[in-house]
Amino acid sequence: MVLPAAWATAAEKPTVTLSKSQAGKGGDITVTGKGWRPNALLMMLVCGQSTPGKGVPGGTNSCANDTGRAVTTDGKGAFSKKLPVAEPPKPCPCVVHVATVTGEKAQADAAFEVAGHPVEPLPKQQGGGKLSVLTDTRLEGSSGVLTWFGAPPSRKFVFTVGNVGSAPVKNPVFQVGTSHGVFAPQWEEQQWRGTIAPGKKAQIKLPVELSAGAHGDYLVSLKFGGKVLAEQPWGVGRPWGVTVFWILLCVVVPAAVFRIGMAVVDKLRPHRRRRGSRPAGRHRTGRISELTDRLPKLRLPQGAVAADDAARTPRTKPPRGSGGPGTSGASGQSGQSGKDSATNTGTLPWFTPDTDPGAGTPSAGQLSAPSENSPTTKGNT
């Protein structure tokens, strides 16, 4: 029975071969791999203090991450690419470490010697318990209002581990790392307080926090004893509150500057005051009275005023024969009538129809009122 090619590829263990087993700093080697998942993204690193049988106990912290290279496998799960040689931060023995970046976890190592790099024996590993993740991991928690405005998002990384070793594990120290895109994770040590006996399990919750304003797709990784135990994707939303804040800032600040500028211009502009204006502190009624005093007064002509007074003064017709001969009466009365007529005549600039001098005098030729010097007749003695 012949298995399909896809099944054969999946059953084949990933392998890595090198064009050179030794090279100095500044050179390069060709790394060839087979048996990997088709179209998978891989990362190649030169790591120190490692062996192909034990892997990389110190994690990527013991690798030359700055000279690492990414490569994508073809449809058959194979690849070939050059890798520059660099000295890792840890002494040799060294390996070329190849691991998947996304998807199902897979890795392979090939022994390599960096010429001129110090070589030291591997540190002794303490025997005892061994932890293994038993259930799927998850992230607990939610983002608050402050996260919408750029606060650091945080979650609880929840997982269940079991002790598959022969000794208890007391106060284990885990490494929690977060990575974004193809960048290597940033590891942070966190200690869990407690003891896990052989054959027992425990649920562990570790806090995870990103930087302020972080958004996009992140990957949370868990490592213990130099081995990655689990990974959990984390999608972080964009902090739209920051965008709204900048939009409002671009609108409010120019408006405020414009208002301040207009206020300054209004203060510096010279004010035009009317002549004789009072200080601003005076009462408003004082201004009104002052304005009325300055208004021009209307005056009638002198003749019109006299005519108006004459029209308002009541008049009586003199008795018949008061000024002719044969008129009887006392001389005092006649003199008084003449004085009143002279007074009225002197104040009138014209004659009205009811004060016609010819209407009440015997002589029709007299056109003016009798004066005080006119001769009077004496009565019979």
Disulfide bonds with the S-S distance in Angstrom:
Cys47-Cys63 1.82
Cys92-Cys94 1.97
